[in-house]
C-alpha cells in the first residue's frame, strides 16, 4: 500500500513540475536558473556530508557519486546561466576596414 502512495506522489510531482517549468516566461529563465543553482549547491553540501560520514563502504561510494553528480549539476547550471546572460549583452560593432570612421584619425594628403 505504501509503494502505491509513493508512486502516486512521484507521478503527481513529475506532472506538476512539468507544468510549472513549461509555463515559465522566457524573461524569468535566468533568475530561475540561478535559484536552481543555489538549490543544487545545497544538495552538494548534503552529499559532501554523506561522503564524509565514513559509515561504511556503500555509503562512501554513494556519497562520492552524489558529490560528482551535484558538482556536474552546479557547474553546468552556471555555464548555462552565463550563456543565457551573454544573449542579453549588446556587442560594440567595429566599423569595417577602410571606412570613413577608420580613416578619420589619419592625416590627409599623405606625406609632406
ROLUM-58944 format. One record per atom (N, C-alpha, C): residue number from 0; z negated, y, x; atom name; chain. Coordinates in Angstrom, 1 decimal, always signed. Layout:
<sites>
+-----+--------+--------+--------+------+------+
| pos |     zz |     yy |     xx | site | unit |
+-----+--------+--------+--------+------+------+
| NUM |      Z |      Y |      X |   CA |    A |
...
+-----+--------+--------+--------+------+------+
</sites>
This chain:
<sites>
+-----+--------+--------+--------+------+------+
| pos |     zz |     yy |     xx | site | unit |
+-----+--------+--------+--------+------+------+
|   0 |   +0.0 |   -1.2 |   +0.8 |    N |    A |
|   0 |   +0.0 |   +0.0 |   +0.0 |   CA |    A |
|   0 |   +0.0 |   +1.3 |   +0.9 |    C |    A |
|   1 |   -0.8 |   +1.2 |   +2.0 |    N |    A |
|   1 |   -0.8 |   +2.4 |   +2.8 |   CA |    A |
|   1 |   +0.5 |   +2.7 |   +3.5 |    C |    A |
|   2 |   +1.2 |   +1.6 |   +3.9 |    N |    A |
|   2 |   +2.5 |   +1.8 |   +4.5 |   CA |    A |
|   2 |   +3.5 |   +2.4 |   +3.6 |    C |    A |
|   3 |   +3.4 |   +2.2 |   +2.3 |    N |    A |
|   3 |   +4.3 |   +2.8 |   +1.3 |   CA |    A |
|   3 |   +4.0 |   +4.3 |   +1.2 |    C |    A |
|   4 |   +2.8 |   +4.6 |   +1.2 |    N |    A |
|   4 |   +2.4 |   +6.1 |   +1.2 |   CA |    A |
|   4 |   +2.8 |   +6.8 |   +2.4 |    C |    A |
|   5 |   +2.6 |   +6.1 |   +3.6 |    N |    A |
|   5 |   +3.1 |   +6.8 |   +4.8 |   CA |    A |
|   5 |   +4.6 |   +6.9 |   +4.9 |    C |    A |
|   6 |   +5.3 |   +6.0 |   +4.4 |    N |    A |
|   6 |   +6.8 |   +6.1 |   +4.3 |   CA |    A |
|   6 |   +7.2 |   +7.2 |   +3.4 |    C |    A |
|   7 |   +6.5 |   +7.3 |   +2.2 |    N |    A |
|   7 |   +6.8 |   +8.4 |   +1.3 |   CA |    A |
|   7 |   +6.5 |   +9.7 |   +1.9 |    C |    A |
|   8 |   +5.4 |   +9.9 |   +2.6 |    N |    A |
|   8 |   +5.1 |  +11.2 |   +3.3 |   CA |    A |
|   8 |   +6.2 |  +11.5 |   +4.3 |    C |    A |
|   9 |   +6.6 |  +10.5 |   +5.1 |    N |    A |
|   9 |   +7.6 |  +10.7 |   +6.1 |   CA |    A |
|   9 |   +8.9 |  +11.2 |   +5.5 |    C |    A |
|  10 |   +9.4 |  +10.5 |   +4.5 |    N |    A |
|  10 |  +10.7 |  +10.8 |   +3.8 |   CA |    A |
|  10 |  +10.6 |  +12.2 |   +3.2 |    C |    A |
|  11 |   +9.5 |  +12.5 |   +2.6 |    N |    A |
|  11 |   +9.3 |  +13.8 |   +2.0 |   CA |    A |
|  11 |   +9.3 |  +14.9 |   +3.1 |    C |    A |
|  12 |   +8.6 |  +14.7 |   +4.2 |    N |    A |
|  12 |   +8.6 |  +15.7 |   +5.3 |   CA |    A |
|  12 |  +10.0 |  +15.9 |   +5.9 |    C |    A |
|  13 |  +10.7 |  +14.8 |   +6.0 |    N |    A |
|  13 |  +12.1 |  +14.9 |   +6.5 |   CA |    A |
|  13 |  +13.0 |  +15.7 |   +5.6 |    C |    A |
|  14 |  +12.8 |  +15.5 |   +4.3 |    N |    A |
|  14 |  +13.6 |  +16.2 |   +3.3 |   CA |    A |
|  14 |  +13.3 |  +17.7 |   +3.3 |    C |    A |
|  15 |  +12.0 |  +18.0 |   +3.3 |    N |    A |
|  15 |  +11.5 |  +19.4 |   +3.3 |   CA |    A |
|  15 |  +11.9 |  +20.1 |   +4.6 |    C |    A |
|  16 |  +11.8 |  +19.4 |   +5.7 |    N |    A |
|  16 |  +12.2 |  +20.0 |   +7.0 |   CA |    A |
|  16 |  +13.7 |  +20.3 |   +7.0 |    C |    A |
|  17 |  +14.5 |  +19.4 |   +6.5 |    N |    A |
|  17 |  +15.9 |  +19.7 |   +6.5 |   CA |    A |
|  17 |  +16.3 |  +20.9 |   +5.6 |    C |    A |
|  18 |  +15.6 |  +20.9 |   +4.4 |    N |    A |
|  18 |  +15.9 |  +22.0 |   +3.5 |   CA |    A |
|  18 |  +15.5 |  +23.4 |   +4.1 |    C |    A |
|  19 |  +14.3 |  +23.4 |   +4.8 |    N |    A |
|  19 |  +13.9 |  +24.7 |   +5.4 |   CA |    A |
|  19 |  +14.8 |  +25.1 |   +6.5 |    C |    A |
|  20 |  +15.1 |  +24.2 |   +7.4 |    N |    A |
|  20 |  +15.9 |  +24.6 |   +8.6 |   CA |    A |
|  20 |  +17.4 |  +25.0 |   +8.2 |    C |    A |
|  21 |  +18.0 |  +24.3 |   +7.2 |    N |    A |
|  21 |  +19.3 |  +24.7 |   +6.8 |   CA |    A |
|  21 |  +19.4 |  +26.0 |   +6.1 |    C |    A |
|  22 |  +18.3 |  +26.5 |   +5.6 |    N |    A |
|  22 |  +18.3 |  +27.8 |   +4.8 |   CA |    A |
|  22 |  +17.8 |  +29.0 |   +5.7 |    C |    A |
|  23 |  +17.6 |  +28.8 |   +7.0 |    N |    A |
|  23 |  +17.2 |  +29.9 |   +7.8 |   CA |    A |
|  23 |  +18.4 |  +30.8 |   +8.1 |    C |    A |
|  24 |  +18.3 |  +32.1 |   +7.8 |    N |    A |
|  24 |  +19.4 |  +33.0 |   +8.1 |   CA |    A |
|  24 |  +19.6 |  +33.2 |   +9.6 |    C |    A |
|  25 |  +20.9 |  +33.4 |  +10.0 |    N |    A |
|  25 |  +21.2 |  +33.5 |  +11.5 |   CA |    A |
|  25 |  +20.3 |  +34.5 |  +12.2 |    C |    A |
|  26 |  +19.9 |  +35.6 |  +11.5 |    N |    A |
|  26 |  +19.1 |  +36.6 |  +12.2 |   CA |    A |
|  26 |  +17.8 |  +36.1 |  +12.6 |    C |    A |
|  27 |  +17.2 |  +35.1 |  +12.0 |    N |    A |
|  27 |  +15.9 |  +34.6 |  +12.3 |   CA |    A |
|  27 |  +15.9 |  +33.4 |  +13.2 |    C |    A |
|  28 |  +17.1 |  +32.9 |  +13.7 |    N |    A |
|  28 |  +17.2 |  +31.7 |  +14.5 |   CA |    A |
|  28 |  +16.4 |  +31.9 |  +15.9 |    C |    A |
|  29 |  +16.6 |  +33.1 |  +16.5 |    N |    A |
|  29 |  +16.0 |  +33.3 |  +17.8 |   CA |    A |
|  29 |  +14.5 |  +33.4 |  +17.7 |    C |    A |
|  30 |  +13.9 |  +34.1 |  +16.8 |    N |    A |
|  30 |  +12.4 |  +34.1 |  +16.7 |   CA |    A |
|  30 |  +11.9 |  +32.7 |  +16.3 |    C |    A |
|  31 |  +12.6 |  +32.0 |  +15.4 |    N |    A |
|  31 |  +12.2 |  +30.7 |  +15.0 |   CA |    A |
|  31 |  +12.2 |  +29.7 |  +16.2 |    C |    A |
|  32 |  +13.2 |  +29.9 |  +17.1 |    N |    A |
|  32 |  +13.3 |  +29.0 |  +18.3 |   CA |    A |
|  32 |  +12.1 |  +29.3 |  +19.2 |    C |    A |
|  33 |  +11.8 |  +30.6 |  +19.3 |    N |    A |
|  33 |  +10.6 |  +30.9 |  +20.2 |   CA |    A |
|  33 |   +9.3 |  +30.4 |  +19.7 |    C |    A |
|  34 |   +9.2 |  +30.4 |  +18.4 |    N |    A |
|  34 |   +8.0 |  +29.8 |  +17.8 |   CA |    A |
|  34 |   +8.0 |  +28.3 |  +18.0 |    C |    A |
|  35 |   +9.1 |  +27.6 |  +17.9 |    N |    A |
|  35 |   +9.2 |  +26.2 |  +18.1 |   CA |    A |
|  35 |   +8.9 |  +25.9 |  +19.6 |    C |    A |
|  36 |   +9.3 |  +26.8 |  +20.5 |    N |    A |
|  36 |   +9.0 |  +26.5 |  +21.9 |   CA |    A |
|  36 |   +7.4 |  +26.6 |  +22.1 |    C |    A |
|  37 |   +6.8 |  +27.5 |  +21.4 |    N |    A |
|  37 |   +5.3 |  +27.6 |  +21.5 |   CA |    A |
|  37 |   +4.7 |  +26.3 |  +21.0 |    C |    A |
|  38 |   +5.2 |  +25.8 |  +19.9 |    N |    A |
|  38 |   +4.6 |  +24.5 |  +19.4 |   CA |    A |
|  38 |   +4.9 |  +23.4 |  +20.4 |    C |    A |
|  39 |   +6.0 |  +23.4 |  +21.0 |    N |    A |
|  39 |   +6.4 |  +22.3 |  +21.9 |   CA |    A |
|  39 |   +5.4 |  +22.4 |  +23.2 |    C |    A |
|  40 |   +5.1 |  +23.7 |  +23.5 |    N |    A |
|  40 |   +4.2 |  +23.8 |  +24.7 |   CA |    A |
|  40 |   +2.8 |  +23.3 |  +24.3 |    C |    A |
|  41 |   +2.4 |  +23.4 |  +23.1 |    N |    A |
|  41 |   +1.1 |  +22.9 |  +22.7 |   CA |    A |
|  41 |   +1.1 |  +21.3 |  +22.7 |    C |    A |
|  42 |   +2.3 |  +20.7 |  +22.3 |    N |    A |
|  42 |   +2.4 |  +19.3 |  +22.4 |   CA |    A |
|  42 |   +2.5 |  +18.8 |  +23.9 |    C |    A |
|  43 |   +3.0 |  +19.7 |  +24.8 |    N |    A |
|  43 |   +3.0 |  +19.4 |  +26.2 |   CA |    A |
|  43 |   +1.5 |  +19.3 |  +26.7 |    C |    A |
|  44 |   +0.7 |  +20.3 |  +26.3 |    N |    A |
|  44 |   -0.7 |  +20.3 |  +26.7 |   CA |    A |
|  44 |   -1.4 |  +19.0 |  +26.2 |    C |    A |
|  45 |   -1.1 |  +18.6 |  +25.0 |    N |    A |
|  45 |   -1.7 |  +17.4 |  +24.4 |   CA |    A |
|  45 |   -1.3 |  +16.2 |  +25.2 |    C |    A |
|  46 |   +0.0 |  +16.1 |  +25.5 |    N |    A |
|  46 |   +0.5 |  +14.9 |  +26.3 |   CA |    A |
|  46 |   -0.1 |  +14.9 |  +27.7 |    C |    A |
|  47 |   -0.3 |  +16.1 |  +28.3 |    N |    A |
|  47 |   -1.0 |  +16.1 |  +29.6 |   CA |    A |
|  47 |   -2.4 |  +15.6 |  +29.5 |    C |    A |
|  48 |   -3.1 |  +15.9 |  +28.4 |    N |    A |
|  48 |   -4.5 |  +15.4 |  +28.2 |   CA |    A |
|  48 |   -4.4 |  +13.9 |  +28.1 |    C |    A |
|  49 |   -3.4 |  +13.4 |  +27.3 |    N |    A |
|  49 |   -3.3 |  +11.9 |  +27.1 |   CA |    A |
|  49 |   -3.0 |  +11.2 |  +28.5 |    C |    A |
|  50 |   -2.1 |  +11.8 |  +29.2 |    N |    A |
|  50 |   -1.7 |  +11.2 |  +30.5 |   CA |    A |
|  50 |   -2.9 |  +11.2 |  +31.5 |    C |    A |
|  51 |   -3.7 |  +12.2 |  +31.4 |    N |    A |
|  51 |   -4.8 |  +12.4 |  +32.4 |   CA |    A |
|  51 |   -6.1 |  +11.7 |  +31.9 |    C |    A |
|  52 |   -6.1 |  +11.1 |  +30.8 |    N |    A |
|  52 |   -7.3 |  +10.4 |  +30.3 |   CA |    A |
|  52 |   -7.7 |   +9.2 |  +31.1 |    C |    A |
|  53 |   -6.7 |   +8.5 |  +31.6 |    N |    A |
|  53 |   -6.9 |   +7.3 |  +32.5 |   CA |    A |
|  53 |   -7.7 |   +6.2 |  +31.8 |    C |    A |
|  54 |   -7.3 |   +5.9 |  +30.6 |    N |    A |
|  54 |   -8.0 |   +4.8 |  +29.9 |   CA |    A |
|  54 |   -7.5 |   +3.5 |  +30.3 |    C |    A |
|  55 |   -6.2 |   +3.3 |  +30.2 |    N |    A |
|  55 |   -5.6 |   +2.0 |  +30.6 |   CA |    A |
|  55 |   -4.1 |   +2.3 |  +31.0 |    C |    A |
|  56 |   -3.4 |   +1.2 |  +31.4 |    N |    A |
|  56 |   -2.1 |   +1.4 |  +31.9 |   CA |    A |
|  56 |   -1.1 |   +1.8 |  +30.8 |    C |    A |
|  57 |   -1.3 |   +1.3 |  +29.6 |    N |    A |
|  57 |   -0.4 |   +1.6 |  +28.5 |   CA |    A |
|  57 |   -0.5 |   +3.1 |  +28.1 |    C |    A |
|  58 |   -1.7 |   +3.6 |  +28.0 |    N |    A |
|  58 |   -1.9 |   +5.0 |  +27.6 |   CA |    A |
|  58 |   -1.4 |   +5.9 |  +28.8 |    C |    A |
|  59 |   -1.5 |   +5.5 |  +30.0 |    N |    A |
|  59 |   -0.9 |   +6.3 |  +31.1 |   CA |    A |
|  59 |   +0.6 |   +6.4 |  +31.0 |    C |    A |
|  60 |   +1.2 |   +5.2 |  +30.7 |    N |    A |
|  60 |   +2.7 |   +5.2 |  +30.6 |   CA |    A |
|  60 |   +3.1 |   +6.0 |  +29.3 |    C |    A |
|  61 |   +2.4 |   +5.9 |  +28.2 |    N |    A |
|  61 |   +2.8 |   +6.7 |  +27.0 |   CA |    A |
|  61 |   +2.5 |   +8.1 |  +27.3 |    C |    A |
|  62 |   +1.5 |   +8.5 |  +28.0 |    N |    A |
|  62 |   +1.3 |   +9.9 |  +28.4 |   CA |    A |
|  62 |   +2.4 |  +10.4 |  +29.3 |    C |    A |
|  63 |   +2.8 |   +9.6 |  +30.2 |    N |    A |
|  63 |   +4.0 |  +10.0 |  +31.1 |   CA |    A |
|  63 |   +5.2 |  +10.3 |  +30.3 |    C |    A |
|  64 |   +5.5 |   +9.4 |  +29.4 |    N |    A |
|  64 |   +6.7 |   +9.5 |  +28.5 |   CA |    A |
|  64 |   +6.6 |  +10.8 |  +27.6 |    C |    A |
|  65 |   +5.4 |  +11.0 |  +27.1 |    N |    A |
|  65 |   +5.1 |  +12.2 |  +26.3 |   CA |    A |
|  65 |   +5.3 |  +13.5 |  +27.1 |    C |    A |
|  66 |   +4.8 |  +13.5 |  +28.3 |    N |    A |
|  66 |   +4.9 |  +14.7 |  +29.1 |   CA |    A |
|  66 |   +6.4 |  +14.9 |  +29.5 |    C |    A |
|  67 |   +7.1 |  +13.9 |  +29.8 |    N |    A |
|  67 |   +8.5 |  +14.0 |  +30.1 |   CA |    A |
|  67 |   +9.3 |  +14.5 |  +28.9 |    C |    A |
|  68 |   +9.1 |  +14.0 |  +27.7 |    N |    A |
|  68 |   +9.8 |  +14.4 |  +26.5 |   CA |    A |
|  68 |   +9.5 |  +15.8 |  +26.1 |    C |    A |
|  69 |   +8.2 |  +16.2 |  +26.2 |    N |    A |
|  69 |   +7.8 |  +17.5 |  +25.8 |   CA |    A |
|  69 |   +8.3 |  +18.5 |  +26.8 |    C |    A |
|  70 |   +8.3 |  +18.2 |  +28.1 |    N |    A |
|  70 |   +8.9 |  +19.1 |  +29.1 |   CA |    A |
|  70 |  +10.4 |  +19.4 |  +28.9 |    C |    A |
|  71 |  +11.1 |  +18.3 |  +28.6 |    N |    A |
|  71 |  +12.5 |  +18.5 |  +28.3 |   CA |    A |
|  71 |  +12.7 |  +19.3 |  +27.1 |    C |    A |
|  72 |  +11.9 |  +19.1 |  +26.1 |    N |    A |
|  72 |  +12.0 |  +19.9 |  +24.9 |   CA |    A |
|  72 |  +11.7 |  +21.4 |  +25.1 |    C |    A |
|  73 |  +10.7 |  +21.7 |  +25.9 |    N |    A |
|  73 |  +10.3 |  +23.1 |  +26.2 |   CA |    A |
|  73 |  +11.4 |  +23.8 |  +27.0 |    C |    A |
|  74 |  +11.9 |  +23.1 |  +28.1 |    N |    A |
|  74 |  +12.9 |  +23.7 |  +28.9 |   CA |    A |
|  74 |  +14.2 |  +23.9 |  +28.2 |    C |    A |
|  75 |  +14.6 |  +22.9 |  +27.4 |    N |    A |
|  75 |  +15.8 |  +23.0 |  +26.6 |   CA |    A |
|  75 |  +15.7 |  +24.1 |  +25.6 |    C |    A |
|  76 |  +14.5 |  +24.3 |  +25.0 |    N |    A |
|  76 |  +14.4 |  +25.3 |  +24.0 |   CA |    A |
|  76 |  +14.5 |  +26.7 |  +24.6 |    C |    A |
|  77 |  +13.9 |  +26.9 |  +25.8 |    N |    A |
|  77 |  +14.0 |  +28.2 |  +26.4 |   CA |    A |
|  77 |  +15.5 |  +28.5 |  +26.8 |    C |    A |
|  78 |  +16.2 |  +27.4 |  +27.3 |    N |    A |
|  78 |  +17.6 |  +27.6 |  +27.7 |   CA |    A |
|  78 |  +18.4 |  +28.0 |  +26.5 |    C |    A |
|  79 |  +18.2 |  +27.4 |  +25.4 |    N |    A |
|  79 |  +19.0 |  +27.7 |  +24.1 |   CA |    A |
|  79 |  +18.6 |  +29.1 |  +23.7 |    C |    A |
|  80 |  +17.3 |  +29.5 |  +23.7 |    N |    A |
|  80 |  +16.9 |  +30.8 |  +23.3 |   CA |    A |
|  80 |  +17.5 |  +31.9 |  +24.2 |    C |    A |
|  81 |  +17.6 |  +31.6 |  +25.5 |    N |    A |
|  81 |  +18.2 |  +32.6 |  +26.4 |   CA |    A |
|  81 |  +19.7 |  +32.7 |  +26.1 |    C |    A |
|  82 |  +20.3 |  +31.6 |  +25.8 |    N |    A |
|  82 |  +21.8 |  +31.7 |  +25.5 |   CA |    A |
|  82 |  +22.0 |  +32.4 |  +24.2 |    C |    A |
|  83 |  +21.1 |  +32.2 |  +23.2 |    N |    A |
|  83 |  +21.3 |  +32.9 |  +21.9 |   CA |    A |
|  83 |  +21.1 |  +34.4 |  +22.1 |    C |    A |
|  84 |  +20.1 |  +34.8 |  +23.0 |    N |    A |
|  84 |  +19.8 |  +36.2 |  +23.2 |   CA |    A |
|  84 |  +21.0 |  +36.9 |  +24.0 |    C |    A |
|  85 |  +21.7 |  +36.1 |  +24.8 |    N |    A |
|  85 |  +22.8 |  +36.7 |  +25.5 |   CA |    A |
|  85 |  +24.0 |  +37.0 |  +24.6 |    C |    A |
|  86 |  +24.0 |  +36.4 |  +23.4 |    N |    A |
|  86 |  +25.1 |  +36.7 |  +22.5 |   CA |    A |
|  86 |  +24.9 |  +38.1 |  +21.9 |    C |    A |
|  87 |  +23.7 |  +38.6 |  +21.9 |    N |    A |
|  87 |  +23.4 |  +39.9 |  +21.3 |   CA |    A |
|  87 |  +23.5 |  +41.1 |  +22.3 |    C |    A |
|  88 |  +23.7 |  +40.8 |  +23.6 |    N |    A |
|  88 |  +23.8 |  +41.8 |  +24.6 |   CA |    A |
|  88 |  +25.2 |  +42.4 |  +24.6 |    C |    A |
|  89 |  +25.2 |  +43.7 |  +24.8 |    N |    A |
|  89 |  +26.5 |  +44.4 |  +25.0 |   CA |    A |
|  89 |  +26.9 |  +44.4 |  +26.5 |    C |    A |
|  90 |  +28.1 |  +44.0 |  +26.7 |    N |    A |
|  90 |  +28.6 |  +44.0 |  +28.1 |   CA |    A |
|  90 |  +29.3 |  +45.3 |  +28.4 |    C |    A |
|  91 |  +29.1 |  +45.8 |  +29.6 |    N |    A |
|  91 |  +29.7 |  +47.1 |  +30.0 |   CA |    A |
|  91 |  +31.1 |  +46.6 |  +30.5 |    C |    A |
|  92 |  +32.1 |  +47.2 |  +29.9 |    N |    A |
|  92 |  +33.5 |  +46.9 |  +30.2 |   CA |    A |
|  92 |  +34.0 |  +47.7 |  +31.4 |    C |    A |
|  93 |  +34.5 |  +47.1 |  +32.4 |    N |    A |
|  93 |  +35.1 |  +47.8 |  +33.6 |   CA |    A |
|  93 |  +36.5 |  +48.1 |  +33.3 |    C |    A |
|  94 |  +37.0 |  +49.3 |  +33.7 |    N |    A |
|  94 |  +38.4 |  +49.6 |  +33.5 |   CA |    A |
|  94 |  +39.3 |  +48.7 |  +34.3 |    C |    A |
|  95 |  +40.5 |  +48.4 |  +33.8 |    N |    A |
|  95 |  +41.4 |  +47.6 |  +34.6 |   CA |    A |
|  95 |  +41.8 |  +48.3 |  +35.9 |    C |    A |
|  96 |  +42.1 |  +47.6 |  +37.0 |    N |    A |
|  96 |  +42.5 |  +48.2 |  +38.2 |   CA |    A |
|  96 |  +43.8 |  +49.1 |  +38.0 |    C |    A |
|  97 |  +43.8 |  +50.3 |  +38.7 |    N |    A |
|  97 |  +45.0 |  +51.1 |  +38.6 |   CA |    A |
|  97 |  +45.0 |  +52.1 |  +37.4 |    C |    A |
|  98 |  +43.9 |  +52.2 |  +36.6 |    N |    A |
|  98 |  +43.9 |  +53.1 |  +35.5 |   CA |    A |
|  98 |  +43.5 |  +54.5 |  +36.0 |    C |    A |
|  99 |  +43.6 |  +55.4 |  +35.1 |    N |    A |
|  99 |  +43.3 |  +56.8 |  +35.4 |   CA |    A |
|  99 |  +41.8 |  +57.0 |  +35.7 |    C |    A |
| 100 |  +40.9 |  +56.2 |  +35.1 |    N |    A |
| 100 |  +39.5 |  +56.3 |  +35.3 |   CA |    A |
| 100 |  +39.1 |  +55.9 |  +36.7 |    C |    A |
| 101 |  +39.8 |  +54.8 |  +37.2 |    N |    A |
| 101 |  +39.5 |  +54.4 |  +38.5 |   CA |    A |
| 101 |  +40.1 |  +55.4 |  +39.6 |    C |    A |
| 102 |  +41.2 |  +56.0 |  +39.3 |    N |    A |
| 102 |  +41.8 |  +57.0 |  +40.3 |   CA |    A |
| 102 |  +41.1 |  +58.3 |  +40.2 |    C |    A |
| 103 |  +40.2 |  +58.6 |  +39.3 |    N |    A |
| 103 |  +39.6 |  +59.9 |  +39.2 |   CA |    A |
| 103 |  +38.8 |  +60.3 |  +40.4 |    C |    A |
| 104 |  +38.2 |  +59.3 |  +41.1 |    N |    A |
| 104 |  +37.4 |  +59.6 |  +42.2 |   CA |    A |
| 104 |  +38.2 |  +59.8 |  +43.5 |    C |    A |
| 105 |  +39.5 |  +59.5 |  +43.5 |    N |    A |
| 105 |  +40.3 |  +59.5 |  +44.7 |   CA |    A |
| 105 |  +40.9 |  +60.9 |  +44.9 |    C |    A |
| 106 |  +41.1 |  +61.4 |  +46.1 |    N |    A |
| 106 |  +41.7 |  +62.7 |  +46.3 |   CA |    A |
| 106 |  +43.2 |  +62.6 |  +46.0 |    C |    A |
| 107 |  +43.8 |  +63.7 |  +45.5 |    N |    A |
| 107 |  +45.2 |  +63.7 |  +45.2 |   CA |    A |
| 107 |  +46.1 |  +64.1 |  +46.4 |    C |    A |
| 108 |  +47.3 |  +63.7 |  +46.3 |    N |    A |
| 108 |  +48.3 |  +64.1 |  +47.3 |   CA |    A |
| 108 |  +48.2 |  +63.3 |  +48.6 |    C |    A |
| 109 |  +47.4 |  +62.3 |  +48.8 |    N |    A |
| 109 |  +47.4 |  +61.5 |  +50.0 |   CA |    A |
| 109 |  +46.7 |  +62.3 |  +51.1 |    C |    A |
| 110 |  +47.1 |  +62.0 |  +52.4 |    N |    A |
| 110 |  +46.5 |  +62.7 |  +53.5 |   CA |    A |
| 110 |  +47.1 |  +64.0 |  +53.8 |    C |    A |
| 111 |  +46.4 |  +65.0 |  +54.3 |    N |    A |
| 111 |  +47.0 |  +66.3 |  +54.6 |   CA |    A |
| 111 |  +47.1 |  +66.5 |  +56.1 |    C |    A |
+-----+--------+--------+--------+------+------+
</sites>
